[in-house]
Amino acid sequence: MRIACDARPLLGERTGVGVWLEGLLRGLAERTGWELVLCLPRRETALGLDDLGARATVLAPPVPEPGTIWLNTLAGPLLSGRADAYLATLGILPRRLEVPAVLMVHDLTPRTRPRQHTLANRFCFNAYLEGSLGVADEVVCLSRATRDRLAEVWPQHARRAHVIGAGVDAFFTPDGAGGEAAATSRRFAAGRPYVVQLGTLEPRKGLATLLEAHGLLLARPGGAPDLVLAGRTGWGGRWLERALAAHPDRDRVHLPGYVGRDDARALLRHAEVVVVASEEEGFGLPLAQALACGAACVVSDAAALVEVAGGAAVTVASGSSRALAAGIAEALTPSRQAELQRLALDRGRRLGWDGPLEAWRSLLENLASASH
């Protein structure tokens, strides 16, 4: 069987959707004999999947095209006769697609929080999502929270949507040897204990709230750990510059930029607390990875984060710096920190790829079989 997908999330640095797609493709390759057709608007070989050999091939137009134009012109016809099912990983189906298709909905934030996305992102998502939902053979949401959001806008599509969460790579585990803590602290936090949030630095991630909360913590007796904000800078103008300028001790905030998975794991393993302060998420993969690493976690009450945490994290009101500061202070208390670490390990063991991969295998197999 041949499964094609929109492989654009694999281009460049791996962030949430790219990490999810790589994990899904690798898992399907390990568990099936399927061929994987990676559809791109331009020829690209550096996708990080070379080890899959001939199992994964790239399908691209002869001349590079912008992604939206590619989806509306050549993508569908190029796939004719080359796939048995297609996975639309970014919520948009190609026009004139002749194979059965699954539409993946990660979140609806370009619609629910339009001011926190670029104009191009809002236009592409909002212009094409509804039409794609109408013609997709199957719809998958990354969480129940995302399906609930979908129900608020298009209940007819939410009723038929499957929920298949992201899996956490087995790479994310606690540090058994215990030898990297000091080196991680030196590299990312000037040798001091730290609190960390992973993810793209953009407005909806709650970073302004987190920076303000960290300033409040520093003013408390005994102070607080440093703050590490690990992720590439996204869009949004000067909001981060303004938030940093308002922080009482800029030297205690560290911005290492994008980190690969080795550094991400080290940061999660050795943080005093991992924070996910996002105002809205479709899933929250860094949270799931942190739980798998056994980290004490503090999250906002965004529905998807509460769903993923499963009671294994301190939950605070989204957008409230005082509530977030209080939640982090609670998690830093030694007895509570130890309790959260135990809860995290238990929850993390249930967030692997086994369940999601079996659900995807069954869904894609049934979809392809129904078309013959």
Secondary structure, 3 states (H helix, E strand, C coil): CEEEEECHHHCCCCCHHHHHHHHHHHHHHHHCCCEEEEECCCCCCCCCCHHHHHHEEEECCCCCCCHHHHHHCCHHHHHCCCCCEEEECCCCCCCCCCCCEEEEECCCHHHHCHHHCCHHHHHHHHHHHHHHHHHCCEEEECCHHHHHHHHHHCHHHHCCCEECCCCCCCCCCCCCCCCCHHHHHHHHHCCCCEEEEECCECHHHCHHHHHHHHHHHHCCCCCCCEEEEECCECCCCCHHHHHHHCCCCHHHEEEEECCCHHHHHHHHHHCCEEEECCCCCCCCHHHHHHHHCCCCEEEECCHHHHHHHCCCCEEECCCCHHHHHHHHHHHHCHHHHHHHHHHHHHHHCCCCCHHHHHHHHHHHHHHHHHCC
